[in-house]
């Protein structure tokens, strides 16, 4: 299973200006995050501001990670990146550099 890092940002244009409506949207988003964490679909969420943060999810495919993102769109926009584990990346990078050095 691959690990994906999701950088998310609130889409302020779409958020309600009424404080009670904003609270309802916020509570819904946080509950969605809690549910994904409890189910194990999302492993970690960290915030860098009140409107932006990162999440890590494990999924069989990028489409699986995108499906998780879709639950929060359009209120949040997301960028999804697959994270390559150290040993896999090290072997791939060193292999390519070694091959280039041999030519």
C-alpha positions as CSV (number, residue, x, y, z in Angstrom):
1,X,0.0,0.0,0.0
2,X,1.4,3.4,-0.9
3,X,1.5,6.5,1.4
4,X,0.3,9.8,0.1
5,X,0.8,13.2,1.5
6,X,-2.1,15.6,1.0
7,X,-1.5,19.3,1.3
8,X,-4.9,20.9,1.9
9,X,-6.1,24.5,2.0
10,X,-9.5,25.9,2.9
11,X,-11.2,27.6,-0.1
12,X,-12.3,30.8,1.7
13,X,-14.5,32.0,-1.1
14,X,-16.9,29.1,-0.5
15,X,-17.0,29.2,3.3
16,X,-20.1,30.8,4.8
17,X,-19.7,34.3,6.3
18,X,-22.4,33.6,8.9
19,X,-20.7,32.4,12.1
20,X,-23.2,29.7,12.8
21,X,-23.0,28.3,9.3
22,X,-19.2,28.5,9.4
23,X,-19.3,26.5,12.6
24,X,-21.5,23.8,11.1
25,X,-19.1,23.5,8.1
26,X,-16.1,23.4,10.4
27,X,-17.7,20.8,12.7
28,X,-18.6,18.7,9.6
29,X,-15.0,18.8,8.3
30,X,-13.5,18.0,11.6
31,X,-15.9,15.1,12.1
32,X,-15.0,13.8,8.6
33,X,-11.3,13.9,9.7
34,X,-12.1,12.1,13.0
35,X,-14.0,9.4,11.1
36,X,-11.1,8.8,8.6
37,X,-8.6,8.7,11.4
38,X,-10.7,6.2,13.5
39,X,-11.3,4.0,10.4
40,X,-7.5,4.0,9.7
41,X,-8.0,5.5,6.2
42,X,-6.0,8.5,7.3
43,X,-2.9,8.1,9.5
44,X,-2.1,11.7,10.4
45,X,-3.3,15.2,10.1
46,X,-1.3,18.3,11.1
47,X,-2.2,22.0,10.6
48,X,0.2,24.8,9.8
49,X,-2.5,27.5,10.1
50,X,-6.2,27.6,10.8
51,X,-6.9,27.1,7.1
52,X,-4.1,24.9,5.9
53,X,-2.4,21.6,6.7
54,X,-1.2,18.2,5.7
55,X,-2.6,14.7,6.0
56,X,-1.1,11.3,5.3
57,X,-3.1,8.5,4.0
58,X,-2.4,4.9,2.9
59,X,-4.2,3.8,-0.2
60,X,-3.8,1.1,-2.9
61,X,-3.7,3.7,-5.6
62,X,-3.6,7.4,-6.2
63,X,-7.3,7.1,-7.0
64,X,-7.9,5.9,-3.5
65,X,-6.2,9.0,-2.1
66,X,-8.2,11.2,-4.4
67,X,-11.4,9.6,-3.2
68,X,-10.5,10.7,0.4
69,X,-9.8,14.2,-0.9
70,X,-13.1,14.3,-2.8
71,X,-15.0,14.1,0.6
72,X,-13.7,17.6,1.5
73,X,-13.9,19.3,-2.0
74,X,-14.8,22.1,-2.8
75,X,-14.5,23.5,0.8
76,X,-10.8,22.5,0.7
77,X,-8.5,22.2,-2.2
78,X,-5.8,19.5,-2.2
79,X,-2.5,18.6,-3.7
80,X,-1.6,14.9,-3.5
81,X,1.9,13.5,-3.6
82,X,3.0,9.9,-3.3
83,X,5.7,9.4,-0.7
84,X,8.4,6.9,-1.6
85,X,9.9,5.1,1.3
86,X,13.6,5.7,2.0
87,X,14.9,2.3,1.0
88,X,12.9,2.2,-2.2
89,X,13.9,5.8,-3.2
90,X,17.6,5.2,-2.2
91,X,17.8,2.1,-4.4
92,X,16.1,3.7,-7.3
93,X,18.1,6.9,-7.2
94,X,21.5,5.3,-6.6
95,X,20.8,2.7,-9.3
96,X,20.1,5.5,-11.9
97,X,23.1,7.5,-10.8
98,X,25.3,4.4,-11.0
99,X,24.0,3.5,-14.4
100,X,24.7,7.0,-15.7
101,X,28.3,6.9,-14.2
102,X,29.0,3.6,-16.0
103,X,28.3,5.1,-19.5
